Amino acid sequence: MRYRSTRGIVDAAAPDFSDILLSGLAGDGGLYLPQHWPHIPRETLTAWRSLSYADLAAEVISLFTEGSIDRETLRNMARDVYGKFDHAAVTPLVEVEDGLFSLELFHGPTLAFKDMAMQMLGRLFEYVLKQRNRHVTIVGATSGDTGSAAIEAFRGREHVSIIILHPHNRTSEVQRRQMTTVLDDNVHNIAVEGDFDTCQDMVKAMFADEAFRTECSLSAVNSINWARIAAQIPYYIRAALALGGPDRPVSFAVPTGNFGNILAAWAASQMGVPVEHLCVGSNRNDILTRFLLNNDMTMRAVEPSLSPSMDIQVSSNFERLLFEMLGRDPDRCRAIMGEFRQTGCMAVPHDAWEQIGKIFNGAALDDAQTSAAMQRIYKQSHYLADPHTAIGLEAGRKFREAGVPMVAAATAHPAKFPDAVKAATGIHPPLPPHLADLFEREERYEVLPNDLARVKEAVRAHKAG
Ligand SMILES: *Cc1c(COP(=O)(O)O)cnc(C)c1O
């Protein structure tokens, strides 16, 4: 499988899966997509109903790695990765209300759906780096969830060093400890005396410094990496097959930030899985729901909420959907994205917006509505939902249609957000056994001032190779 950028022409030297895995962003600033969508025949989908999660994941991902990584290798990786999840079904479906299902994606090591893809990414990186005899230094900034998922995925992996910046004293203790108690030699946590934006700006500055980037072989594993999207497609296919697909359609509701997770659901529909509707759930940072309602994609300042993993200003992966809706026209896509960057307002052509509206709808919940949803779900169904999951379930409830199962993505374990859960339901959700001693474990991290030169020095000291 060859890939193309949303902002560039298709050329003969198009990158393959291994290339785009390591590079993440395309050189022209665009995002990678497969040159064509693989189609899964109906009989194949039906036959896949009997596969385990790991084997299904290997089948689906192999459609995107053709020519780079074979199916057998993927199957071994997937069996190893998903075998360590703490639920035998890996992504169990729970019927919370009549026709409304919770697709639990939080049974991985860090209790959030990011493990689903990130765990595979760790194996894929190691495999390709060994094959190419290369080393990379993964650098990232986190406000909590992404950093811990990345650290868990890359700990102990050969050919990789991982350095994660977090804002000192500004993450929850659970989030910090999930990162800082990982003591493998290739893992380095830096607490920066600043906020999340300080950390993110430092990472951007390091990547923008070409000499430094080359010297340290910097690499990123953020949510625009196509491999992450690819590894999120299998659970949508599995849920659809469990609920009668491909013989009847299903709908999905997804609590959304960077638009990566819901894009994977859309990708499943492109590949031949019957999907009726896709519902975006947002918090008060509602740029996507404003867009879906009124074609108003205007950036605003980020406001903190009960669902911090969705506190975003811009949904980076939206560019991929836009590109498709523009008939894969890279010139128009580049122009629209360039203007968005300058003006803070994305002018999506009316026909593209209408087309998107045929598939997508959106609901936004503020914090009070999120708490009320958590409370109602617990009272009516005895189901504990974290704030992100509650937003997904509520969006799904709003857009449920007769005869079409509605599957809401449950993106975090309730124990990841114990205070919000306790306040809404009165129940304190306990950490699962594998994390029960988190507060007794040894921590290791260095605290550095808000000084780019000092942070670069630390990254250089820990670089891979
Ligand atoms: C990252 C995250 C999201 C948002 O996912 P996107 O792919 O960025 O849309 C939602 N919920 C939780 C718990 C997350 O960690």
Ligand as a Chemical Component Dictionary entry (heavy atoms), coordinates in Angstrom:
data_LIG
# 
_chem_comp.id                   LIG 
_chem_comp.type                 NON-POLYMER 
_chem_comp.pdbx_formal_charge   0 
_chem_comp.three_letter_code    LIG 
# 
loop_
_chem_comp_atom.comp_id 
_chem_comp_atom.atom_id 
_chem_comp_atom.alt_atom_id 
_chem_comp_atom.type_symbol 
_chem_comp_atom.charge 
_chem_comp_atom.model_Cartn_x 
_chem_comp_atom.model_Cartn_y 
_chem_comp_atom.model_Cartn_z 
_chem_comp_atom.pdbx_ordinal 
LIG C1 C1 C 0 -7.814  11.226 23.304 1  
LIG C2 C2 C 0 -9.135  11.007 23.966 2  
LIG C3 C3 C 0 -10.354 11.376 23.342 3  
LIG C4 C4 C 0 -10.405 12.073 21.995 4  
LIG O1 O1 O 0 -10.010 11.244 20.935 5  
LIG P1 P1 P 0 -9.667  11.870 19.499 6  
LIG O2 O2 O 0 -9.147  10.739 18.689 7  
LIG O3 O3 O 0 -8.625  12.929 19.776 8  
LIG O4 O4 O 0 -10.920 12.453 18.963 9  
LIG C5 C5 C 0 -11.541 11.087 23.992 10 
LIG N1 N1 N 0 -11.546 10.509 25.197 11 
LIG C6 C6 C 0 -10.415 10.152 25.839 12 
LIG C7 C7 C 0 -10.505 9.537  27.191 13 
LIG C8 C8 C 0 -9.170  10.377 25.248 14 
LIG O5 O5 O 0 -8.045  10.022 25.895 15 
# 
loop_
_chem_comp_bond.comp_id 
_chem_comp_bond.atom_id_1 
_chem_comp_bond.atom_id_2 
_chem_comp_bond.value_order 
_chem_comp_bond.pdbx_ordinal 
LIG C1 C2 SING 1  
LIG C2 C3 SING 2  
LIG C2 C8 DOUB 3  
LIG C3 C4 SING 4  
LIG C3 C5 DOUB 5  
LIG C4 O1 SING 6  
LIG O1 P1 SING 7  
LIG P1 O2 DOUB 8  
LIG P1 O3 SING 9  
LIG P1 O4 SING 10 
LIG C5 N1 SING 11 
LIG N1 C6 DOUB 12 
LIG C6 C7 SING 13 
LIG C6 C8 SING 14 
LIG C8 O5 SING 15 
# 
